[in-house]
């Protein structure tokens, strides 16, 4: 059941807009807008999940180093935090810069690794024939 009523006046207005825009036959401007919105939503979810995975990888790394023991995990994190706090400001700044570079590089590699699947999902979603 449609959520809105489409009158003959709406159809005539859509036909005029489509003729004015020189769109390929068979697609209206609303279908193009829907495709753009679909791509933006999929891209947003792709980027969000990529960054969440990137933030989870250091936690997984420290958990693997500690052998799955949570008390050792927090001991390692506390040791790293203590060393950071007692370092001089120049070393703190250089560590933060290295950490930023590593995080951006890891996120980029993760995005490159996931990109083919993302593009296939978007292409599948934009196909005309729906099952």
Backbone torsions as a table, in degrees:
resi	resn	phi	psi	omega
1	UNK	NA	124.7	-178.3
2	UNK	-69.2	150.4	-179.6
3	UNK	-88.5	-8.6	179.0
4	UNK	-142.6	157.7	-178.8
5	UNK	-96.2	131.3	176.6
6	UNK	-107.3	116.8	-178.3
7	UNK	-93.5	166.1	175.1
8	UNK	-59.2	-30.1	178.0
9	UNK	-65.4	-39.3	177.7
10	UNK	-63.9	-41.9	179.7
11	UNK	-63.4	-41.0	179.7
12	UNK	-66.0	-40.5	179.0
13	UNK	-66.0	-41.6	177.8
14	UNK	-62.7	-40.2	-179.7
15	UNK	-63.9	-41.4	178.5
16	UNK	-65.0	-41.8	179.4
17	UNK	-64.0	-41.0	-179.6
18	UNK	-66.0	-36.1	177.6
19	UNK	-68.3	-37.3	-179.9
20	UNK	-69.1	-30.8	-175.4
21	UNK	-86.4	-8.0	-177.7
22	UNK	55.2	49.0	178.6
23	UNK	-81.4	156.4	176.1
24	UNK	-63.4	150.1	-177.3
25	UNK	-63.7	142.9	176.9
26	UNK	96.6	-11.8	179.7
27	UNK	-124.8	131.5	177.7
28	UNK	-95.3	169.6	179.8
29	UNK	-66.4	-28.0	177.7
30	UNK	-69.8	-35.3	177.5
31	UNK	-67.9	-37.9	175.9
32	UNK	-65.6	-41.8	177.8
33	UNK	-64.0	-39.2	177.6
34	UNK	-64.9	-39.1	177.5
35	UNK	-63.7	-42.0	179.2
36	UNK	-64.6	-43.0	178.1
37	UNK	-63.1	-40.7	178.2
38	UNK	-60.8	-45.0	-179.8
39	UNK	-63.9	-41.5	-179.8
40	UNK	-65.4	-40.6	178.6
41	UNK	-66.3	-44.3	178.9
42	UNK	-64.1	-39.9	179.5
43	UNK	-66.6	-39.3	177.6
44	UNK	-63.9	-42.2	178.1
45	UNK	-68.8	-35.0	176.9
46	UNK	-62.8	-48.6	-179.1
47	UNK	-66.2	-41.5	178.8
48	UNK	-62.3	-46.2	179.9
49	UNK	-68.6	-33.6	177.3
50	UNK	-64.3	-44.8	-179.8
51	UNK	-69.7	-34.2	175.8
52	UNK	-65.8	-39.9	175.9
53	UNK	-64.6	-39.8	179.6
54	UNK	-63.3	-39.1	178.0
55	UNK	-71.6	-27.0	179.7
56	UNK	-80.5	-21.2	-178.1
57	UNK	-63.7	-42.3	176.2
58	UNK	-62.6	-38.2	176.8
59	UNK	-62.0	-43.3	177.1
60	UNK	-62.9	-40.1	178.2
61	UNK	-60.5	-49.4	-179.9
62	UNK	-66.2	-34.6	177.8
63	UNK	-67.3	-36.9	176.7
64	UNK	-68.6	-39.3	178.3
65	UNK	-62.7	-38.9	-177.8
66	UNK	-80.6	-0.6	177.9
67	UNK	73.7	22.4	178.6
68	UNK	84.9	3.2	179.4
69	UNK	-91.8	122.2	-174.5
70	UNK	-69.5	-34.4	180.0
71	UNK	-65.1	-38.0	175.8
72	UNK	-70.4	-34.0	177.5
73	UNK	-59.8	-49.1	-179.1
74	UNK	-70.2	-29.5	175.8
75	UNK	-65.8	-41.5	178.1
76	UNK	-66.0	-41.6	179.2
77	UNK	-65.8	-39.4	177.9
78	UNK	-65.3	-39.9	177.7
79	UNK	-62.1	-44.4	178.5
80	UNK	-63.4	-41.2	179.8
81	UNK	-66.5	-41.4	178.6
82	UNK	-62.9	-43.7	179.7
83	UNK	-64.3	-36.5	178.5
84	UNK	-66.6	-43.5	-176.7
85	UNK	-68.7	-32.3	-178.0
86	UNK	-88.5	-3.7	178.5
87	UNK	-77.9	157.3	177.7
88	UNK	-73.3	160.5	-173.8
89	UNK	-59.3	-32.2	179.7
90	UNK	-66.0	-44.3	179.6
91	UNK	-68.6	-36.0	176.4
92	UNK	-61.6	-44.8	-179.3
93	UNK	-64.1	-41.0	179.6
94	UNK	-68.0	-36.0	177.3
95	UNK	-65.5	-41.2	178.6
96	UNK	-64.0	-40.9	178.0
97	UNK	-63.7	-42.1	177.6
98	UNK	-64.6	-38.1	178.8
99	UNK	-65.4	-41.1	176.7
100	UNK	-62.4	-45.1	179.9
101	UNK	-61.5	-42.9	179.9
102	UNK	-66.0	-39.9	-179.4
103	UNK	-67.2	-43.0	178.6
104	UNK	-66.6	-41.0	177.7
105	UNK	-63.9	-41.9	178.2
106	UNK	-65.3	-41.6	177.8
107	UNK	-64.2	-38.4	178.7
108	UNK	-65.9	-45.6	177.9
109	UNK	-63.0	-38.9	178.6
110	UNK	-65.4	-41.1	179.1
111	UNK	-66.2	-41.0	178.3
112	UNK	-63.9	-39.8	-179.6
113	UNK	-66.1	-35.5	-177.6
114	UNK	-90.7	-10.3	-173.2
115	UNK	-59.6	-44.7	-178.8
116	UNK	-59.4	-40.5	178.9
117	UNK	-66.2	-40.6	178.3
118	UNK	-60.7	-45.6	-179.6
119	UNK	-64.7	-37.1	176.7
120	UNK	-65.7	-39.7	178.3
121	UNK	-64.9	-41.5	179.7
122	UNK	-67.2	-43.3	178.7
123	UNK	-62.3	-39.5	178.9
124	UNK	-65.8	-38.9	-179.6
125	UNK	-71.3	-24.3	-177.5
126	UNK	-93.5	-3.0	179.4
127	UNK	-62.7	147.8	-178.1
128	UNK	-68.0	-49.6	-174.8
129	UNK	-79.2	115.5	178.7
130	UNK	-100.0	140.0	-178.9
131	UNK	-70.0	NA	NA
